[in-house]
Amino acid sequence: MENYTKMLHATKYVGATLLTIGIAIFLYGALISEFSTAIGVGIGVVMGAVFIFLIGMILVASEEMLLNSSKLKKESV
């Protein structure tokens, strides 16, 4: 279980960092800058952060399910 929590914490920290950076870029583009490209970059970074977090969650969940199913097969035999 330790490997899964390490991967979960890593995806959480990377996702939170990218989400914060993306929100900051978006707000800079919407409120301060006159360039509309900053808004698009901010939205893209936020979407990337969510994607990274979801992929990390799916990988952790699938590894956990595979480990539990192999333990269940060993117990039933």
PyMOL commands that set and color helices and strands:
alter all, ss='L'
color gray80, all
select helices_A, chain A and resi 2-32+37-76
alter helices_A, ss='H'
color red, helices_A
deselect
rebuild
show_as cartoon
